[in-house]
Structures are given as C-alpha cells and as structure tokens.
Amino acid sequence: MPVVRDLRVLLRLRYFRRLLYIRLLSQGADGVYQVALAAYVVFSPEKQTSAAAIASAMAVLLLPYSLVGPFAGVLLDRWRRRQVFVHGNLLRALLAVGTAALMAGDVPAWLFSVSALCVTAVNRFILAGLSAALPRVVDTERLVIANSLSPTAGTLAATAGGGLAFGVRLLSSGSDSAVVLLGALLYLCAALVSLSMAPALLGPDRQQLQPHLMTALADTARDLLAAIRHLAAPRRREAAWALASMTLMRFCYGALLVLLLMLCRYTLASSPEEGLRLLGLALALSGAGFFAAAVVTPWAAGRLGPLRWIVVCSAAAAVLEPALGLPFATAPLLVAALVLGLITQGAKIATDTIVQSHVDDGYRGRIFSVYDVLFNMAFVGAAGVAALMLPPDGRSPLLVFLVAVIYAFVAVLLAHFERLLRGTGRRKEGRCFT
C-alpha cells in the first residue's frame, strides 16, 4: 500500500524520527502532567474540591492555547526552532519540578496555578514549532502523510502518558508529586533529543527580514480581525453558522465534563481513588467515541452533507443527554461519555470540512486560529457556568436540562438555515434554466 510505503520511508529519515521523538516525549509528558493536575485539584483526599476549583484548573490548562496561540508564530519566526525545543522543554522540566515541590508543601492555591499556567503556556510554542519545522526534515511529496502521522502519534502519546500517570500514581500510593516528576523527566528527555540536531537545521532562515516585533504582533491582531470579517461575508454564512454551532456544542461538552468530575469525586465513588479510576474509564470511553466518529462521519456526512450531519449530532445529543444524564448513575453516564464523544467529534469533523471548503485559502489559517480560540474559550466558559450552577455533589438537573436545550437550539437553528440554503440553491437553479 502507498501509505504504508510512505510511512516506512518517513521513519527512515533520521531527522524526521528525531522530531517525532520530541513530539512523543513532549506530548507524553503533557498527558502525565494533565492527569497529575486533575488528580491534585479534584481527587486529593485532603481537599474538598469545588466546581470553581475545577473551572480554575480548566482555565489554567486551556487559556494559554487561546491567548498565546494566535501570536506564537510571530515569535517562532524569530527564534531557532531547535532552540525553542531545547529551552522550552528544559523550562517545562524545571517548572514541573517546582510544581511537584508546591504539591508537596502547603502553598497558596494561586502560586500553584501560576506554575501550572507557565508549563501549559510553553506547550503552545512547542507544538507550533514542531509543525513549522516539519517541512525542513520531510520532502514536499510526503509532507501530507507526515502531517497526518505526527499529530496522531502525539495524541496517542498524550493518551499513553495519561495512562502511565495513573499507573505511577497507583504504585506511589497516590503521590501526585511523583507523577509530576515523571512528567519533568520526560520533558528533560525531549530537550536532550533536541540537542542531537544542529541549531540551524530546523530554521527559520536568518536572511529573511523580519518586521519589528510590536509591528508583527499588531499585524497578527489585524489579520485575525480580517479573518472574522471574511467569515462574516454572505458567501461564507455556512462556515460561520457551523463554527458558531460547534462553539455551542463545545460549551455543552465542557459543562458536562465538570459535572462528570464532580459526580466521580462525590457521588458515584466511595473514595477519591475509586473516583479517579471511574473518571479514567469515562474519558477512555469518550476517546473511543472520538475514534468511532472518525470512522462514521465520512460515511454519514457524505450521505447527508456535513451541515445535516451536525443537525443529526446535535438533535441526538438533545434527546440522549437528559435520558442518560438525569439518573446520575454510573452505567448511563459511561454510555453518555461514549455517545457524546462520538457526537462532539463527529460535529467537529463536519465543521472542519465546512470551514475548509467555504473559506478562501488565503484566510484559512487565520480562521482556524479564530476557531481554536473559540473552541477553548467555550470550554473555559462552560466550566465557569457549571461552577455557578453545580451543587457540591454534582447532581444538577438544571444544568442537564440547560445543556439539552442548547443542543436542541443548535439542531433547530441549523436545520432552519439548511432549508434556507436549499431554497436559495433551487431559486438559483430556476434562474439558470429561464
């Protein structure tokens, strides 16, 4: 098979392999760190965790992606990418060691949050740098397959890192500090692998003239505003509606995740350790739903159209989410994790397709930056709303009904918009034949 042959060729490329090792180690460490953070904030036996604390932890994990992400490229085009990998991973290793020390001691919560925020902020530069460096180690002919392999492998590494964190936590009698130190070790290994490449190998080229930093940052902000104006044009209404719908569905998923965390901590399990294991099972099932969406969506969206597939996903969620969520019982909630993983990822794949096909190529990258910001801000906003609504045990029929109403609103609104599009298409066809 051509794909298998290309993969074999890629893995024979020495510097591609090293770049892949950096990604695997970095994202594996991210998975370890995120599980340690969740366990410390939510499942520490000595802590009486609140929904507000969970919302704060989500903000720490996701706000750097939203706020730093669009501007990361401006700095990456000024710094040696190999040096970004070396110094970035060394910095994260040191910060992770500091975080472990804070976990072991009695420190103010804000100091721990600042440490964790710094670790996740650096991650944005590492991931963007890995993507930017890929064309320096892979020929143009195999760049598409390399872009497919690398992020997928990184996601699997992050998942494996999370599983490894659960194992270390079990062996160390629930020590979150030990788990974070494992993440620090993986960050250090990523930095050492980076040192095996020449500083200039991964670019960028120094001879290219760069504008002043403040000018570049201002230009980036203007480019993002131009992308929003481009998306608001009448010809691109379908992409704008799909993006808005996906943002609302992401909000629903985030609110339900906070609810699940609180239920696992206080209602569905008899101890924090049992709750953590239950959460791990639920997230694994949600991941299986993501994988199922990758299999089902090409067929479903091909038959129905991407927009109708989003309508089906949101309508199904509106019906199934209260049916499975309101009992507040373990088995229905595990089924809900699987189903909502499929629905959310299926809608996202369809949204990506609509945005890619309805947006001009010159704006596509900037619009996906806006998409990324909306995606993560919706998740953080959902955590904040859930923190205001959830009782200490996590049982909130009101939140379950609110999420169901939002899903139904998305389904009705998109179905109405899709009918308008079809009506416009038929009128245009009629004019063509007259």
C-alpha positions as CSV (number, residue, x, y, z in Angstrom):
1,M,0.0,0.0,0.0
2,P,1.3,3.5,-0.8
3,V,0.6,4.9,2.7
4,V,2.5,2.1,4.3
5,R,5.4,2.6,1.9
6,D,5.5,6.3,2.6
7,L,5.4,5.7,6.4
8,R,8.4,3.3,6.0
9,V,10.3,6.0,4.1
10,L,9.5,8.7,6.6
11,L,10.7,6.5,9.5
12,R,14.0,6.0,7.7
13,L,14.6,9.8,7.7
14,R,16.9,10.4,10.6
15,Y,15.8,14.0,11.5
16,F,12.1,13.2,11.0
17,R,12.5,10.4,13.5
18,R,14.1,12.8,16.0
19,L,11.4,15.4,15.5
20,L,8.8,12.7,16.1
21,Y,10.7,11.6,19.3
22,I,10.5,15.2,20.6
23,R,6.8,15.2,19.9
24,L,6.1,11.9,21.5
25,L,8.1,12.8,24.6
26,S,6.7,16.3,24.9
27,Q,3.0,15.3,24.4
28,G,3.5,12.2,26.6
29,A,4.8,14.5,29.3
30,D,1.7,16.7,28.7
31,G,-0.6,13.7,29.3
32,V,1.2,12.9,32.5
33,Y,1.1,16.5,33.7
34,Q,-2.6,17.0,33.0
35,V,-3.6,13.8,34.8
36,A,-1.4,14.9,37.8
37,L,-3.1,18.3,37.8
38,A,-6.6,16.9,37.6
39,A,-5.8,14.3,40.4
40,Y,-4.3,17.0,42.7
41,V,-7.1,19.6,42.1
42,V,-10.1,17.2,42.1
43,F,-9.2,13.9,43.7
44,S,-6.8,14.7,46.6
45,P,-8.3,13.1,49.7
46,E,-7.4,16.1,51.9
47,K,-9.1,18.6,49.5
48,Q,-12.8,19.4,49.5
49,T,-12.9,20.2,45.8
50,S,-15.5,22.6,44.4
51,A,-16.7,23.2,40.8
52,A,-15.0,26.6,41.0
53,A,-11.6,24.8,41.6
54,I,-12.3,22.6,38.6
55,A,-13.1,25.6,36.5
56,S,-9.9,27.3,37.6
57,A,-7.9,24.2,36.6
58,M,-9.5,24.1,33.1
59,A,-8.7,27.8,32.7
60,V,-5.1,27.1,33.6
61,L,-4.9,24.2,31.0
62,L,-6.7,25.9,28.1
63,L,-6.3,29.7,28.3
64,P,-2.7,29.7,27.1
65,Y,-3.9,27.9,24.0
66,S,-6.5,30.6,23.4
67,L,-4.5,33.7,24.3
68,V,-0.9,32.7,23.3
69,G,-1.7,30.5,20.3
70,P,-2.5,33.1,17.6
71,F,0.7,35.1,18.4
72,A,3.1,32.1,18.9
73,G,4.0,32.1,15.2
74,V,5.3,35.7,15.4
75,L,8.0,34.7,17.9
76,L,8.7,31.3,16.3
77,D,9.6,33.1,13.1
78,R,12.3,34.9,15.1
79,W,13.8,32.1,17.2
80,R,15.7,29.0,16.1
81,R,13.1,26.2,16.4
82,R,15.6,23.7,17.7
83,Q,16.4,26.2,20.5
84,V,12.7,26.5,21.2
85,F,12.5,22.7,21.7
86,V,15.7,22.7,23.9
87,H,15.0,25.7,26.1
88,G,11.2,25.2,26.1
89,N,11.4,21.6,27.4
90,L,14.1,22.5,29.9
91,L,12.0,25.3,31.2
92,R,9.0,23.0,31.5
93,A,11.1,20.4,33.3
94,L,12.2,23.0,35.8
95,L,8.7,24.4,36.2
96,A,7.3,20.8,36.7
97,V,9.8,20.1,39.4
98,G,8.7,23.4,41.1
99,T,5.1,22.3,40.7
100,A,5.9,19.0,42.4
101,A,7.5,20.9,45.3
102,L,4.4,23.1,45.6
103,M,2.2,20.0,45.7
104,A,4.3,18.5,48.5
105,G,4.2,21.7,50.5
106,D,1.4,23.9,51.9
107,V,1.3,26.8,49.5
108,P,-1.4,29.2,48.4
109,A,-3.5,27.9,45.5
110,W,-2.7,30.9,43.3
111,L,1.0,30.1,43.4
112,F,0.3,26.5,42.2
113,S,-1.9,27.9,39.4
114,V,0.8,30.3,38.2
115,S,3.3,27.4,38.0
116,A,0.9,25.2,36.1
117,L,-0.1,28.0,33.8
118,C,3.5,28.6,32.8
119,V,4.0,24.9,32.0
120,T,1.0,24.8,29.7
121,A,1.8,28.2,28.0
122,V,5.2,27.0,26.8
123,N,3.4,24.0,25.3
124,R,1.8,26.2,22.6
125,F,5.3,27.2,21.3
126,I,6.5,23.6,21.3
127,L,3.5,22.2,19.3
128,A,3.5,25.1,16.8
129,G,7.3,24.8,16.4
130,L,7.0,21.1,15.6
131,S,4.5,21.8,12.9
132,A,6.6,24.6,11.4
133,A,9.8,22.5,11.5
134,L,8.3,19.5,9.7
135,P,9.0,20.8,6.1
136,R,12.7,21.1,7.0
137,V,13.0,17.3,7.5
138,V,10.5,15.9,5.1
139,D,10.3,16.3,1.3
140,T,7.2,18.0,-0.2
141,E,5.9,14.8,-1.7
142,R,5.5,13.1,1.7
143,L,4.5,16.2,3.7
144,V,0.8,15.3,3.8
145,I,1.4,11.9,5.2
146,A,3.9,13.3,7.7
147,N,1.3,15.9,8.8
148,S,-1.1,13.1,9.3
149,L,1.3,10.8,11.2
150,S,2.9,13.3,13.6
151,P,-0.2,14.9,15.3
152,T,-1.9,11.5,15.5
153,A,1.2,10.0,17.1
154,G,1.3,12.9,19.5
155,T,-2.3,12.4,20.6
156,L,-1.7,8.8,21.2
157,A,1.4,9.7,23.2
158,A,-0.6,12.1,25.4
159,T,-3.2,9.4,26.0
160,A,-0.4,6.9,26.8
161,G,1.1,9.5,29.2
162,G,-2.2,9.8,31.0
163,G,-2.3,6.0,31.4
164,L,1.3,6.0,32.6
165,A,0.4,8.7,35.2
166,F,-2.5,6.6,36.5
167,G,0.0,3.6,36.9
168,V,2.6,5.7,38.7
169,R,0.1,7.2,41.0
170,L,-1.1,3.7,41.9
171,L,2.4,2.5,42.6
172,S,3.3,5.6,44.6
173,S,0.3,5.4,46.8
174,G,-1.5,8.3,45.3
175,S,1.5,10.7,45.2
176,D,0.7,13.5,42.7
177,S,4.3,14.9,43.2
178,A,5.8,11.6,41.9
179,V,3.6,11.8,38.8
180,V,4.7,15.4,38.1
181,L,8.3,14.4,38.5
182,L,7.8,11.7,35.9
183,G,6.5,14.5,33.5
184,A,9.6,16.6,34.3
185,L,11.8,13.6,33.4
186,L,10.0,13.2,30.0
187,Y,10.4,17.0,29.3
188,L,14.1,16.7,30.1
189,C,14.4,13.7,27.7
190,A,12.7,15.8,24.9
191,A,15.2,18.6,25.5
192,L,18.1,16.1,25.2
193,V,16.8,14.7,22.0
194,S,16.5,18.2,20.6
195,L,20.3,18.7,21.3
196,S,21.1,15.9,18.8
197,M,20.2,18.3,15.9
198,A,22.2,21.2,14.6
199,P,20.9,24.6,15.8
200,A,20.2,25.8,12.2
201,L,18.7,22.6,10.9
202,L,15.0,23.4,11.7
203,G,15.1,27.1,10.6
204,P,13.9,29.7,10.3
205,D,16.3,31.2,7.7
206,R,18.1,34.2,9.2
207,Q,18.4,36.0,5.9
208,Q,14.7,36.7,5.7
209,L,14.0,40.2,7.0
210,Q,11.5,40.3,9.9
211,P,9.4,43.3,10.9
212,H,9.7,44.8,14.3
213,L,8.2,42.6,17.0
214,M,5.5,45.1,18.0
215,T,4.6,45.7,14.4
216,A,4.4,41.9,13.8
217,L,2.1,41.5,16.8
218,A,-0.2,44.3,15.7
219,D,-0.3,42.8,12.2
220,T,-1.3,39.5,13.7
221,A,-4.2,41.1,15.6
222,R,-5.3,42.9,12.4
223,D,-5.1,39.6,10.4
224,L,-7.4,37.9,13.0
225,L,-9.9,40.8,12.6
226,A,-9.7,40.5,8.8
227,A,-10.4,36.7,9.1
228,I,-13.5,37.4,11.2
229,R,-14.7,40.0,8.6
230,H,-14.0,37.4,5.9
231,L,-16.1,34.8,7.7
232,A,-19.0,37.3,8.2
233,A,-19.4,37.8,4.4
234,P,-22.8,36.4,3.0
235,R,-21.0,33.9,0.8
236,R,-19.4,32.2,3.8
237,R,-22.5,32.1,6.0
238,E,-22.5,28.3,6.1
239,A,-19.0,28.3,7.6
240,A,-19.9,30.9,10.1
241,W,-23.0,29.0,11.2
242,A,-21.1,25.8,11.5
243,L,-18.4,27.4,13.6
244,A,-20.9,29.1,15.9
245,S,-22.8,25.8,16.3
246,M,-19.6,23.9,17.1
247,T,-18.7,26.5,19.7
248,L,-22.0,26.0,21.5
249,M,-21.6,22.2,21.3
250,R,-18.1,22.5,22.8
251,F,-19.6,24.6,25.6
252,C,-22.1,21.7,26.3
253,Y,-19.3,19.2,26.4
254,G,-17.2,21.3,28.8
255,A,-20.2,21.8,31.2
256,L,-20.9,18.1,31.2
257,L,-17.2,17.3,31.8
258,V,-17.3,19.4,35.0
259,L,-20.5,17.7,36.1
260,L,-18.9,14.3,35.5
261,L,-15.8,15.3,37.5
262,M,-17.9,16.3,40.5
263,L,-20.1,13.2,40.3
264,C,-16.9,11.0,40.1
265,R,-15.5,12.8,43.1
266,Y,-18.5,12.9,45.4
267,T,-21.4,10.8,44.2
268,L,-20.5,7.8,42.1
269,A,-17.5,6.5,44.0
270,S,-16.8,5.7,47.6
271,S,-13.3,7.1,47.7
272,P,-11.2,9.7,45.7
273,E,-9.1,6.9,44.2
274,E,-12.1,5.0,43.0
275,G,-13.5,8.2,41.6
276,L,-10.3,8.9,39.7
277,R,-10.4,5.4,38.2
278,L,-14.0,5.9,37.2
279,L,-13.1,9.2,35.6
280,G,-10.3,7.5,33.7
281,L,-12.8,4.9,32.4
282,A,-15.2,7.6,31.3
283,L,-12.5,9.5,29.4
284,A,-11.3,6.3,27.7
285,L,-14.9,5.7,26.5
286,S,-15.2,9.3,25.3
287,G,-11.9,8.8,23.4
288,A,-13.4,5.6,21.9
289,G,-16.3,7.8,20.8
290,F,-13.9,10.2,19.2
291,F,-12.3,7.3,17.3
292,A,-15.8,6.0,16.2
293,A,-16.6,9.5,14.9
294,A,-13.6,9.3,12.7
295,V,-14.9,6.1,11.2
296,V,-18.6,7.0,11.0
297,T,-18.5,10.7,10.0
298,P,-17.0,10.4,6.4
299,W,-19.9,8.0,5.5
300,A,-22.6,9.9,7.3
301,A,-21.5,13.4,6.2
302,G,-21.1,12.0,2.6
303,R,-24.7,10.8,2.5
304,L,-26.4,13.6,4.4
305,G,-24.0,16.5,3.9
306,P,-21.8,18.0,6.6
307,L,-24.4,20.5,7.8
308,R,-27.2,18.0,8.1
309,W,-24.8,15.6,10.0
310,I,-24.2,18.4,12.6
311,V,-28.0,18.7,12.9
312,V,-28.3,14.9,13.4
313,C,-25.5,15.0,16.0
314,S,-26.9,17.9,18.0
315,A,-30.5,16.6,17.8
316,A,-29.3,13.2,19.1
317,A,-27.5,14.9,21.9
318,A,-30.6,16.9,22.9
319,V,-32.5,13.6,23.3
320,L,-29.9,11.3,24.7
321,E,-28.1,13.7,27.1
322,P,-31.0,14.1,29.6
323,A,-32.1,10.5,29.2
324,L,-28.6,9.2,30.2
325,G,-27.6,12.0,32.5
326,L,-30.6,12.6,34.7
327,P,-30.4,9.2,36.6
328,F,-27.0,10.3,37.8
329,A,-25.9,6.7,37.8
330,T,-22.6,5.1,36.7
331,A,-23.7,2.9,33.8
332,P,-25.8,5.5,32.0
333,L,-23.1,8.2,32.4
334,L,-20.5,5.9,31.0
335,V,-22.7,5.3,27.9
336,A,-23.2,9.1,27.7
337,A,-19.4,9.6,27.7
338,L,-19.1,7.3,24.7
339,V,-22.1,8.7,22.8
340,L,-21.2,12.4,23.5
341,G,-17.6,11.7,22.4
342,L,-18.9,10.4,19.1
343,I,-21.4,13.3,18.7
344,T,-19.0,16.1,19.6
345,Q,-16.1,14.8,17.4
346,G,-18.5,14.0,14.6
347,A,-19.8,17.5,14.6
348,K,-16.2,18.9,14.8
349,I,-15.0,16.9,11.8
350,A,-18.0,18.1,9.8
351,T,-17.4,21.7,10.9
352,D,-13.7,21.4,9.9
353,T,-14.8,20.2,6.4
354,I,-17.3,23.1,6.0
355,V,-14.8,25.7,7.1
356,Q,-12.1,24.3,4.8
357,S,-14.4,24.2,1.8
358,H,-16.1,27.6,2.2
359,V,-13.2,29.8,3.2
360,D,-10.7,31.3,0.8
361,D,-7.3,29.7,1.0
362,G,-5.6,33.0,1.9
363,Y,-7.7,33.2,5.1
364,R,-7.9,29.6,6.1
365,G,-5.0,29.6,8.6
366,R,-6.2,32.7,10.3
367,I,-9.8,31.5,10.6
368,F,-8.6,28.2,12.1
369,S,-6.7,30.3,14.7
370,V,-10.0,32.1,15.5
371,Y,-11.7,28.6,15.6
372,D,-9.1,27.4,18.1
373,V,-9.7,30.4,20.3
374,L,-13.4,30.0,20.2
375,F,-13.1,26.3,20.9
376,N,-11.0,26.7,24.0
377,M,-12.8,29.8,25.3
378,A,-16.1,27.9,25.1
379,F,-14.7,25.1,27.2
380,V,-13.4,27.6,29.9
381,G,-16.7,29.5,29.8
382,A,-18.7,26.3,30.2
383,A,-16.6,25.4,33.3
384,G,-17.3,28.8,34.8
385,V,-21.1,28.4,34.2
386,A,-21.0,24.9,35.7
387,A,-19.2,26.2,38.7
388,L,-22.0,28.6,39.4
389,M,-24.8,26.0,38.9
390,L,-23.4,22.8,40.4
391,P,-24.2,21.8,44.0
392,P,-21.3,20.1,46.0
393,D,-22.3,16.6,45.0
394,G,-22.6,17.4,41.2
395,R,-26.3,16.5,40.9
396,S,-27.8,19.3,38.9
397,P,-30.9,18.5,36.8
398,L,-31.0,22.2,35.8
399,L,-27.5,22.0,34.2
400,V,-28.5,18.8,32.4
401,F,-31.7,20.5,31.0
402,L,-29.8,23.6,30.1
403,V,-27.3,21.6,28.0
404,A,-30.1,19.7,26.3
405,V,-31.8,23.0,25.4
406,I,-28.6,24.3,23.9
407,Y,-28.2,21.1,21.8
408,A,-31.8,21.4,20.7
409,F,-31.3,25.1,19.8
410,V,-28.3,24.2,17.6
411,A,-30.3,21.5,15.9
412,V,-33.3,23.7,15.1
413,L,-31.3,26.7,14.1
414,L,-29.0,24.7,11.7
415,A,-32.0,22.8,10.3
416,H,-33.7,26.1,9.5
417,F,-30.5,27.5,8.0
418,E,-30.0,24.4,5.9
419,R,-33.5,24.7,4.5
420,L,-32.9,28.3,3.6
421,L,-29.7,27.3,1.8
422,R,-31.6,24.6,-0.2
423,G,-34.3,27.1,-1.1
424,T,-31.6,29.6,-2.3
425,G,-30.0,26.9,-4.3
426,R,-33.3,25.9,-6.0
427,R,-34.0,29.6,-6.9
428,K,-30.6,29.9,-8.5
429,E,-31.2,26.8,-10.5
430,G,-34.5,28.1,-11.7
431,R,-33.0,31.3,-12.8
432,C,-30.3,29.4,-14.7
433,F,-33.0,27.5,-16.8
434,T,-35.1,30.5,-17.6
